[in-house]
Amino acid sequence: MIERTPVLDAVTHTILALGFVVAVAPFLVVGIAASHDLFHVNLVPMPLVPGGHFVENMTAAWIRADLGVKLLNSLIFALGVAFGKVIVSALTAYAIVYFRFPGRHLLFWAIFVTLMLPLEVRIVPTYAVAANVLGPWQGILDILGVTWLAEHFAGVRLDLQFGLLNSYAGLILPLVATATGTFLYRQFFLTVPDELAEAAKMDGAGPIRFFFDVLLPLSRNNIAALATIMFLWAWNQYLWPLLVTTDPSHATAVIELKRLIPNEGGIPEWNIAMAGTLIVMLPTLLVVVVMQRWFVRGLVATEK
Amino acid sequence: MEKRTTFRQWWIGVAFAVPQIVLIFTFFYWPAGQAVYWSLTLQQPWGGGNIWVGFDNFRQILSDPLYWNSVVRSIVFALVATGLSMGIALILAVFVDRGLTGSRIHRVVMIWPYGIAAPALALAFRFMMAPEAGFLSSLNRLWPGLWDPGLDGVDAMIEVIVAFSWKYVGYDFVFFLAALQGIPRALSEAAALDGAGWFRRLRDVQLPLLTPTVFFLLVIDITESFQDSFGIVDIMTAGGPARATELMVYKVYFDGFKGFDYSGAAAQSIVLMILIVALTILQFRFIEKRVHYR
């Protein structure tokens, strides 16, 4: 807009500078606190000039929360969810958009409903399923009377048991079972010109060929956006990993933060707690900074 | 919207959909159904049968003052945190949208907080707002005992709300900015030609066009405040002091996994589900009826 607004410009710069400080300050505070020794970190207010104990604190936090293993677990978990989502939702969206089969609308709505209820609100029964993932299928057999028939006529007791607690599958699968990605792909597939499918058919390509050679290469942007969002989302999960991993060897880095809370009594070791926090948030911060374009795009697109 | 060209081999389509069908049945529909069933029965924590009790579990939680406490706390948390993050995000987005020098760097930085895990930022804020260390403790130097989230419920609530809002300002900002930049420049230019100043244009042109975004974010933020708050509460206050920050999801977790009251927790989950579904339906009504100014 071509108008001179010196006062407004000054206000704009001030407010934005304030916003900038508020957004960045916690990162700096965490970094600076992680560099102090026990005495300086507990001074009120904490000195803002970094101390010289950074490496020492990082090492202490790393060892105390066993972060090497935990970060690796987080990485496997987050990558698993990201890939799982990218693959499963692309397949489903393709089925919904490019085929006419009986029950297609029912399937669409069945997937759509999963958007509404996040894992956190159905946490207790989902946990029971993870404890025995074949439980739902056993339930179906019970309801159909197959269990009863088998027991009476064949003398076999059907008792399907397979636990997913303390496993990567248990961490990953329940988080893949929602529809966020499916709709992202669906919206995109709908914008792909019909002529492409027609041309492919005319050249003799079947549905599988078309999917892998035409649609997926076209979806590269969406795949990158979805993978970024899902990676961050999974990495930052807290409640589900907390419940599913009772064995520390499968715990993720984020839930290990709880162990770093300084306990009451004694001088709180905030320097080590902040060093741990820094280690846990650095990977996601890096992903956001490096993948910013995909991240923002994915955010705006998945929520539509 | 439908495709004109589809493939005849529909069984291939069904095969493509199978992984998702299996997953959502196992990890979504079965557990959701199970929650309904549990909420209507009295469930033994270690297996060993259950007794049909109808709506007793609901009657019990609805007559429990501790449950209502968590409902009220959740609503307060949701409304204040949502208002705070949306308000700040809107102001920042409006100013960044003016496109003065340096606004590019703001567009990049404002989104950073959203990438951080809720428990991590909770620990960081717990330190900054600790009563004996960090920064807010300076207040206690001036007025001893003024700030203590470990003892004062209001302080604890403020602490949790600040941490949550800090994360969601970035999120709301992205959507507000995208919406603002989607408004055709011609509208603002026409208003400017008519002699409308910056504030007038903001109030009469831009803000009304933002209403769909506002409704959308309102619902998303409130829904997120039910879920994403868990990690913050667990790390910062563990629901205390004296249940002052015991939000609904936290209570479900606590009753279900620490108190082994599966039926009570299931009934609470059902209430939560109904609440969230209601909010989502509300959102779709607003999105359907997107406000058009033509």
HADDOCK unambig.tbl for C-alpha pairs under 7 A between the chains (distance, minus, plus):
assign (segid A and resid 12 and name CA) (segid B and resid 95 and name CA) 5.70 0.50 0.50
assign (segid A and resid 16 and name CA) (segid B and resid 92 and name CA) 6.43 0.50 0.50
assign (segid A and resid 20 and name CA) (segid B and resid 106 and name CA) 6.72 0.50 0.50
assign (segid A and resid 23 and name CA) (segid B and resid 110 and name CA) 6.19 0.50 0.50
assign (segid A and resid 23 and name CA) (segid B and resid 113 and name CA) 6.71 0.50 0.50
assign (segid A and resid 26 and name CA) (segid B and resid 124 and name CA) 6.91 0.50 0.50
assign (segid A and resid 30 and name CA) (segid B and resid 124 and name CA) 6.35 0.50 0.50
assign (segid A and resid 42 and name CA) (segid B and resid 133 and name CA) 4.98 0.50 0.50
assign (segid A and resid 42 and name CA) (segid B and resid 134 and name CA) 6.83 0.50 0.50
assign (segid A and resid 43 and name CA) (segid B and resid 133 and name CA) 6.34 0.50 0.50
assign (segid A and resid 44 and name CA) (segid B and resid 133 and name CA) 5.66 0.50 0.50
assign (segid A and resid 44 and name CA) (segid B and resid 134 and name CA) 6.17 0.50 0.50
assign (segid A and resid 44 and name CA) (segid B and resid 135 and name CA) 6.47 0.50 0.50
assign (segid A and resid 44 and name CA) (segid B and resid 137 and name CA) 6.56 0.50 0.50
assign (segid A and resid 44 and name CA) (segid B and resid 138 and name CA) 6.06 0.50 0.50
assign (segid A and resid 45 and name CA) (segid B and resid 133 and name CA) 6.95 0.50 0.50
assign (segid A and resid 45 and name CA) (segid B and resid 134 and name CA) 5.65 0.50 0.50
assign (segid A and resid 45 and name CA) (segid B and resid 135 and name CA) 4.91 0.50 0.50
assign (segid A and resid 45 and name CA) (segid B and resid 138 and name CA) 6.06 0.50 0.50
assign (segid A and resid 46 and name CA) (segid B and resid 134 and name CA) 5.47 0.50 0.50
assign (segid A and resid 46 and name CA) (segid B and resid 135 and name CA) 6.58 0.50 0.50
assign (segid A and resid 88 and name CA) (segid B and resid 19 and name CA) 6.47 0.50 0.50
assign (segid A and resid 88 and name CA) (segid B and resid 20 and name CA) 6.08 0.50 0.50
assign (segid A and resid 91 and name CA) (segid B and resid 16 and name CA) 5.15 0.50 0.50
assign (segid A and resid 91 and name CA) (segid B and resid 17 and name CA) 6.16 0.50 0.50
assign (segid A and resid 92 and name CA) (segid B and resid 16 and name CA) 5.91 0.50 0.50
assign (segid A and resid 92 and name CA) (segid B and resid 17 and name CA) 4.48 0.50 0.50
assign (segid A and resid 92 and name CA) (segid B and resid 20 and name CA) 6.61 0.50 0.50
assign (segid A and resid 95 and name CA) (segid B and resid 13 and name CA) 4.39 0.50 0.50
assign (segid A and resid 95 and name CA) (segid B and resid 14 and name CA) 6.47 0.50 0.50
assign (segid A and resid 95 and name CA) (segid B and resid 16 and name CA) 5.88 0.50 0.50
assign (segid A and resid 95 and name CA) (segid B and resid 17 and name CA) 5.89 0.50 0.50
assign (segid A and resid 97 and name CA) (segid B and resid 3 and name CA) 6.78 0.50 0.50
assign (segid A and resid 98 and name CA) (segid B and resid 3 and name CA) 6.87 0.50 0.50
assign (segid A and resid 98 and name CA) (segid B and resid 6 and name CA) 4.86 0.50 0.50
assign (segid A and resid 98 and name CA) (segid B and resid 7 and name CA) 6.27 0.50 0.50
assign (segid A and resid 99 and name CA) (segid B and resid 6 and name CA) 5.41 0.50 0.50
assign (segid A and resid 99 and name CA) (segid B and resid 7 and name CA) 5.60 0.50 0.50
assign (segid A and resid 99 and name CA) (segid B and resid 10 and name CA) 5.64 0.50 0.50
assign (segid A and resid 99 and name CA) (segid B and resid 13 and name CA) 5.76 0.50 0.50
assign (segid A and resid 100 and name CA) (segid B and resid 10 and name CA) 6.17 0.50 0.50
assign (segid A and resid 101 and name CA) (segid B and resid 10 and name CA) 5.51 0.50 0.50
assign (segid A and resid 116 and name CA) (segid B and resid 277 and name CA) 6.06 0.50 0.50
assign (segid A and resid 116 and name CA) (segid B and resid 280 and name CA) 6.62 0.50 0.50
assign (segid A and resid 117 and name CA) (segid B and resid 273 and name CA) 6.45 0.50 0.50
assign (segid A and resid 120 and name CA) (segid B and resid 227 and name CA) 5.89 0.50 0.50
assign (segid A and resid 120 and name CA) (segid B and resid 249 and name CA) 6.93 0.50 0.50
assign (segid A and resid 121 and name CA) (segid B and resid 249 and name CA) 6.74 0.50 0.50
assign (segid A and resid 121 and name CA) (segid B and resid 269 and name CA) 5.45 0.50 0.50
assign (segid A and resid 121 and name CA) (segid B and resid 272 and name CA) 6.37 0.50 0.50
assign (segid A and resid 121 and name CA) (segid B and resid 273 and name CA) 6.34 0.50 0.50
assign (segid A and resid 122 and name CA) (segid B and resid 31 and name CA) 6.90 0.50 0.50
assign (segid A and resid 122 and name CA) (segid B and resid 32 and name CA) 6.32 0.50 0.50
assign (segid A and resid 122 and name CA) (segid B and resid 269 and name CA) 6.08 0.50 0.50
assign (segid A and resid 124 and name CA) (segid B and resid 256 and name CA) 6.63 0.50 0.50
assign (segid A and resid 124 and name CA) (segid B and resid 266 and name CA) 6.91 0.50 0.50
assign (segid A and resid 125 and name CA) (segid B and resid 31 and name CA) 4.77 0.50 0.50
assign (segid A and resid 125 and name CA) (segid B and resid 34 and name CA) 6.14 0.50 0.50
assign (segid A and resid 125 and name CA) (segid B and resid 35 and name CA) 5.86 0.50 0.50
assign (segid A and resid 126 and name CA) (segid B and resid 27 and name CA) 6.16 0.50 0.50
assign (segid A and resid 126 and name CA) (segid B and resid 31 and name CA) 5.12 0.50 0.50
assign (segid A and resid 129 and name CA) (segid B and resid 27 and name CA) 6.99 0.50 0.50
assign (segid A and resid 129 and name CA) (segid B and resid 31 and name CA) 6.87 0.50 0.50
assign (segid A and resid 136 and name CA) (segid B and resid 26 and name CA) 6.14 0.50 0.50
assign (segid A and resid 136 and name CA) (segid B and resid 30 and name CA) 6.10 0.50 0.50
assign (segid A and resid 174 and name CA) (segid B and resid 27 and name CA) 5.50 0.50 0.50
assign (segid A and resid 177 and name CA) (segid B and resid 20 and name CA) 6.84 0.50 0.50
assign (segid A and resid 177 and name CA) (segid B and resid 23 and name CA) 5.20 0.50 0.50
assign (segid A and resid 177 and name CA) (segid B and resid 24 and name CA) 5.03 0.50 0.50
assign (segid A and resid 177 and name CA) (segid B and resid 27 and name CA) 6.37 0.50 0.50
assign (segid A and resid 177 and name CA) (segid B and resid 28 and name CA) 6.96 0.50 0.50
assign (segid A and resid 178 and name CA) (segid B and resid 24 and name CA) 6.80 0.50 0.50
assign (segid A and resid 194 and name CA) (segid B and resid 3 and name CA) 6.94 0.50 0.50
assign (segid A and resid 194 and name CA) (segid B and resid 4 and name CA) 6.69 0.50 0.50
assign (segid A and resid 194 and name CA) (segid B and resid 5 and name CA) 6.00 0.50 0.50
assign (segid A and resid 197 and name CA) (segid B and resid 5 and name CA) 6.51 0.50 0.50
assign (segid A and resid 198 and name CA) (segid B and resid 5 and name CA) 6.51 0.50 0.50
assign (segid A and resid 207 and name CA) (segid B and resid 7 and name CA) 6.41 0.50 0.50
assign (segid A and resid 232 and name CA) (segid B and resid 115 and name CA) 6.64 0.50 0.50
assign (segid A and resid 236 and name CA) (segid B and resid 117 and name CA) 4.37 0.50 0.50
assign (segid A and resid 236 and name CA) (segid B and resid 118 and name CA) 6.92 0.50 0.50
assign (segid A and resid 238 and name CA) (segid B and resid 231 and name CA) 6.00 0.50 0.50
assign (segid A and resid 239 and name CA) (segid B and resid 231 and name CA) 6.89 0.50 0.50
assign (segid A and resid 254 and name CA) (segid B and resid 119 and name CA) 6.86 0.50 0.50
assign (segid A and resid 257 and name CA) (segid B and resid 120 and name CA) 6.94 0.50 0.50
assign (segid A and resid 258 and name CA) (segid B and resid 235 and name CA) 6.28 0.50 0.50
assign (segid A and resid 270 and name CA) (segid B and resid 127 and name CA) 6.93 0.50 0.50
assign (segid A and resid 274 and name CA) (segid B and resid 124 and name CA) 6.65 0.50 0.50
assign (segid A and resid 277 and name CA) (segid B and resid 120 and name CA) 5.46 0.50 0.50
assign (segid A and resid 281 and name CA) (segid B and resid 116 and name CA) 5.77 0.50 0.50
assign (segid A and resid 281 and name CA) (segid B and resid 117 and name CA) 6.72 0.50 0.50
assign (segid A and resid 281 and name CA) (segid B and resid 120 and name CA) 6.55 0.50 0.50
assign (segid A and resid 284 and name CA) (segid B and resid 115 and name CA) 5.84 0.50 0.50
assign (segid A and resid 284 and name CA) (segid B and resid 116 and name CA) 6.35 0.50 0.50
assign (segid A and resid 285 and name CA) (segid B and resid 112 and name CA) 6.64 0.50 0.50
assign (segid A and resid 285 and name CA) (segid B and resid 115 and name CA) 5.92 0.50 0.50
assign (segid A and resid 285 and name CA) (segid B and resid 116 and name CA) 6.60 0.50 0.50
assign (segid A and resid 288 and name CA) (segid B and resid 112 and name CA) 6.61 0.50 0.50
assign (segid A and resid 288 and name CA) (segid B and resid 115 and name CA) 6.14 0.50 0.50
assign (segid A and resid 300 and name CA) (segid B and resid 175 and name CA) 6.77 0.50 0.50
